[in-house]
Amino acid sequence: MSGTIVDCTTSKTSDAVSLYRRTMGRLAGGVAVILSGTREAPVGMTVNSLVSVSLNPLLLLFCARLHSATAAA
């Protein structure tokens, strides 16, 4: 599962939910990488506070420092 990027806005719902559940089931804690931005300007940060919130809609929660350079993305 490492390195898999899925656009859940264009994936079939059942496939996206299945992949989300498998991925979050493998996340035992530690460090995760959050990616955002556009194709022209990707932005990323590492977090250690990633948790699953909902399957419908697919939601993740992570905490970023208020004054982080990447928090605005």
N, C-alpha and C positions, 0 to 999 in steps of 0.2 A: 504494500500500500504506500510505502514511502515514495514521495515525489509525484503522487497522482494529483492532478488538478482537474476538477470537474466543474463545468458551468451548469449549475443546477437550474438556471433559468431556461435552458434549452434541452436539458435531459428529460427523458421520460420520468414521470414522477416516481413510479415504483422502483426504477433503477437507481435514481438519485437517493431515495430513502434507504434502500438496501446498502448502497455504497457508504452513505453517511453513518449508518448503524455499525457496519463492519469497521470503518475507520475509527469512530469514536470508541468502539469496543477494544481496539488495540492501543488506545492512548492511556497509558498507565500513569501518566504524570510527567513531570520534567518539563523540558523545553519544547515549544512548538513555534513554527514560523507563520506569521500572518502576512498575507499579501493583499495589496489593494492598488488602486490607481488605474491608469489607462494604459493602452499598449505603448504609447509614446513615453509615458513617465511612470513606470512601476515603482511602488513603494513597499517596503517590508519592515517588519520588526520581529524580534523574538520575544516570546511571552512565556511565563510559567503559570498562568492563571486561566487556561482554556477549559471551558466546560460546555457540555451540550445543554441546550435549554428546551428545544422543541423539535419534533419531527414534522409538524404541519403548522406553520411553515418551518423549513429547516433553519434553525437559529443556533448560533454559537455565542458565547459570552467570553470576553477577555477584558482584563483591566490594563489600561495604559496610564502612564504618568501624565498628569494634566499638561505639563510643559514639555512633553516629549516632542522631538522634531518630527516624528511621523504620526503623532496622535491625530492631527487634523485630517489626514488622508482617510 
